[in-house]
Amino acid sequence: MDIPLEKYYRLVAPRPTILVSSIDEKETPNAAPMSYVMPIETSPPVLAFSTSYSSDTYKNISDTEEFVVNITTEEMLDQVYACGKSLPRSENELEKVGLESEPSEKVKPPRIVDSPANIECKLEWMKKEDSCVVIAGRVVNVNADDGVLKDNKLNVEEVKPLLHLSGRSFVIGDRRTEV
């Protein structure tokens, strides 16, 4: 089977789905779903994701140099998908979709209470590509609910993390679901 080069990413799936929370210069919260995400280093801990130049996430992190990676779950599916819709930059996206937030410990952007784990980051570097930018952040704090790890691994049975397949398709455990 020949697969067009520009469709290669469909083979690298499903991917973890995160919500990146950030703030603008007026400290208005934003949250955006991302599935092009990966750990880069463990010591020092660095995590990266990619987004478009037009995204509020890119603009906010460029201005503030801080963000929070929030792990998503089955219960958050509709809210995660709603965060992917474009809203005016001045609107609090978390409130709009019904996600509760609280102050982070080491960065200004809030963390999402509904998320079982939050990874607070300070901008390490950005790498610009033709249509996107890769953003890498140094992990400065991690917050997780009890039971998130089991035998030092993500407890997928308990957490039920969202995995993005393509478009409106997600995988949770061993089943596929559409939004």
C-alpha positions as a Python dict, from the first residue, in 0.01 Angstrom:
ca = {
    (1, 'M'): (0, 0, 0),
    (2, 'D'): (137, 337, -99),
    (3, 'I'): (66, 613, 148),
    (4, 'P'): (110, 977, 46),
    (5, 'L'): (402, 1132, 234),
    (6, 'E'): (184, 1406, 381),
    (7, 'K'): (-36, 1138, 544),
    (8, 'Y'): (249, 961, 729),
    (9, 'Y'): (128, 1097, 1065),
    (10, 'R'): (-182, 879, 1048),
    (11, 'L'): (45, 580, 1108),
    (12, 'V'): (184, 737, 1426),
    (13, 'A'): (-144, 707, 1614),
    (14, 'P'): (-319, 701, 1846),
    (15, 'R'): (-136, 980, 2027),
    (16, 'P'): (-180, 1114, 2381),
    (17, 'T'): (-413, 1413, 2391),
    (18, 'I'): (-319, 1696, 2625),
    (19, 'L'): (-474, 2032, 2706),
    (20, 'V'): (-216, 2310, 2714),
    (21, 'S'): (-322, 2594, 2941),
    (22, 'S'): (-162, 2933, 2893),
    (23, 'I'): (-244, 3297, 2963),
    (24, 'D'): (-226, 3613, 2756),
    (25, 'E'): (-65, 3941, 2864),
    (26, 'K'): (-385, 4028, 3059),
    (27, 'E'): (-370, 3685, 3231),
    (28, 'T'): (-682, 3558, 3049),
    (29, 'P'): (-664, 3176, 3050),
    (30, 'N'): (-664, 2972, 2730),
    (31, 'A'): (-670, 2595, 2682),
    (32, 'A'): (-599, 2408, 2361),
    (33, 'P'): (-592, 2036, 2282),
    (34, 'M'): (-271, 1897, 2133),
    (35, 'S'): (-178, 1546, 2026),
    (36, 'Y'): (160, 1611, 1866),
    (37, 'V'): (335, 1582, 2203),
    (38, 'M'): (640, 1402, 2340),
    (39, 'P'): (889, 1396, 2624),
    (40, 'I'): (1233, 1500, 2499),
    (41, 'E'): (1457, 1469, 2806),
    (42, 'T'): (1422, 1330, 3156),
    (43, 'S'): (1719, 1504, 3318),
    (44, 'P'): (1657, 1790, 3298),
    (45, 'P'): (1292, 1711, 3220),
    (46, 'V'): (1178, 1868, 2891),
    (47, 'L'): (847, 1813, 2712),
    (48, 'A'): (751, 1935, 2361),
    (49, 'F'): (443, 1976, 2144),
    (50, 'S'): (365, 2144, 1815),
    (51, 'T'): (102, 2402, 1731),
    (52, 'S'): (23, 2649, 1456),
    (53, 'Y'): (155, 3005, 1434),
    (54, 'S'): (-202, 3136, 1438),
    (55, 'S'): (-290, 2968, 1769),
    (56, 'D'): (-349, 3163, 2089),
    (57, 'T'): (-129, 2904, 2259),
    (58, 'Y'): (172, 3003, 2046),
    (59, 'K'): (106, 3375, 2099),
    (60, 'N'): (58, 3333, 2474),
    (61, 'I'): (369, 3122, 2528),
    (62, 'S'): (572, 3360, 2311),
    (63, 'D'): (464, 3644, 2541),
    (64, 'T'): (473, 3475, 2884),
    (65, 'E'): (716, 3184, 2834),
    (66, 'E'): (507, 2956, 3059),
    (67, 'F'): (241, 2688, 3014),
    (68, 'V'): (82, 2384, 3178),
    (69, 'V'): (33, 2044, 3015),
    (70, 'N'): (-286, 1889, 3151),
    (71, 'I'): (-347, 1516, 3101),
    (72, 'T'): (-695, 1446, 2959),
    (73, 'T'): (-942, 1169, 3040),
    (74, 'E'): (-1253, 1003, 2904),
    (75, 'E'): (-1474, 1224, 3123),
    (76, 'M'): (-1317, 1535, 2967),
    (77, 'L'): (-1371, 1432, 2601),
    (78, 'D'): (-1645, 1683, 2512),
    (79, 'Q'): (-1469, 1969, 2690),
    (80, 'V'): (-1135, 1884, 2528),
    (81, 'Y'): (-1296, 1885, 2185),
    (82, 'A'): (-1474, 2215, 2262),
    (83, 'C'): (-1139, 2372, 2353),
    (84, 'G'): (-1028, 2309, 1995),
    (85, 'K'): (-1281, 2559, 1863),
    (86, 'S'): (-1157, 2911, 1797),
    (87, 'L'): (-1268, 3177, 2044),
    (88, 'P'): (-1167, 3542, 2071),
    (89, 'R'): (-835, 3567, 2253),
    (90, 'S'): (-995, 3776, 2528),
    (91, 'E'): (-1240, 3498, 2629),
    (92, 'N'): (-1165, 3261, 2918),
    (93, 'E'): (-1176, 2929, 2733),
    (94, 'L'): (-1174, 2722, 3051),
    (95, 'E'): (-1490, 2890, 3183),
    (96, 'K'): (-1656, 2874, 2842),
    (97, 'V'): (-1626, 2493, 2822),
    (98, 'G'): (-1689, 2429, 3192),
    (99, 'L'): (-1342, 2325, 3306),
    (100, 'E'): (-1243, 2426, 3659),
    (101, 'S'): (-896, 2570, 3709),
    (102, 'E'): (-676, 2656, 4004),
    (103, 'P'): (-346, 2840, 4044),
    (104, 'S'): (-35, 2647, 3949),
    (105, 'E'): (252, 2624, 4193),
    (106, 'K'): (549, 2744, 3983),
    (107, 'V'): (401, 2916, 3675),
    (108, 'K'): (129, 3177, 3617),
    (109, 'P'): (-100, 2982, 3379),
    (110, 'P'): (-361, 2784, 3573),
    (111, 'R'): (-379, 2410, 3591),
    (112, 'I'): (-702, 2224, 3517),
    (113, 'V'): (-863, 2065, 3824),
    (114, 'D'): (-1045, 1801, 3615),
    (115, 'S'): (-711, 1672, 3487),
    (116, 'P'): (-558, 1385, 3688),
    (117, 'A'): (-207, 1522, 3629),
    (118, 'N'): (-62, 1862, 3545),
    (119, 'I'): (289, 1936, 3421),
    (120, 'E'): (402, 2295, 3473),
    (121, 'C'): (659, 2419, 3221),
    (122, 'K'): (878, 2719, 3144),
    (123, 'L'): (973, 2778, 2783),
    (124, 'E'): (1304, 2614, 2693),
    (125, 'W'): (1302, 2674, 2315),
    (126, 'M'): (1089, 2708, 2003),
    (127, 'K'): (1168, 2561, 1661),
    (128, 'K'): (982, 2714, 1370),
    (129, 'E'): (882, 2497, 1076),
    (130, 'D'): (688, 2593, 762),
    (131, 'S'): (337, 2563, 903),
    (132, 'C'): (392, 2503, 1274),
    (133, 'V'): (616, 2566, 1569),
    (134, 'V'): (756, 2307, 1810),
    (135, 'I'): (749, 2438, 2166),
    (136, 'A'): (968, 2275, 2430),
    (137, 'G'): (927, 2347, 2798),
    (138, 'R'): (1138, 2261, 3097),
    (139, 'V'): (923, 2082, 3352),
    (140, 'V'): (933, 2279, 3678),
    (141, 'N'): (653, 2107, 3870),
    (142, 'V'): (431, 1799, 3841),
    (143, 'N'): (102, 1755, 4024),
    (144, 'A'): (-92, 1426, 4010),
    (145, 'D'): (-391, 1266, 4178),
    (146, 'D'): (-341, 954, 4389),
    (147, 'G'): (-360, 643, 4173),
    (148, 'V'): (-234, 808, 3851),
    (149, 'L'): (73, 586, 3860),
    (150, 'K'): (66, 211, 3921),
    (151, 'D'): (394, 21, 3935),
    (152, 'N'): (559, 350, 3828),
    (153, 'K'): (358, 359, 3500),
    (154, 'L'): (49, 552, 3395),
    (155, 'N'): (-249, 366, 3540),
    (156, 'V'): (-450, 359, 3216),
    (157, 'E'): (-732, 152, 3368),
    (158, 'E'): (-789, 421, 3632),
    (159, 'V'): (-705, 737, 3434),
    (160, 'K'): (-862, 637, 3099),
    (161, 'P'): (-646, 882, 2902),
    (162, 'L'): (-767, 1025, 2572),
    (163, 'L'): (-571, 912, 2269),
    (164, 'H'): (-626, 1100, 1943),
    (165, 'L'): (-662, 891, 1630),
    (166, 'S'): (-757, 1151, 1368),
    (167, 'G'): (-1009, 1432, 1327),
    (168, 'R'): (-1304, 1359, 1556),
    (169, 'S'): (-1185, 1004, 1641),
    (170, 'F'): (-1040, 916, 1979),
    (171, 'V'): (-936, 592, 2147),
    (172, 'I'): (-1011, 521, 2512),
    (173, 'G'): (-883, 187, 2637),
    (174, 'D'): (-965, -65, 2367),
    (175, 'R'): (-1255, 123, 2209),
    (176, 'R'): (-1283, 394, 1949),
    (177, 'T'): (-1522, 687, 1994),
    (178, 'E'): (-1627, 985, 1784),
    (179, 'V'): (-1699, 1338, 1907),
}
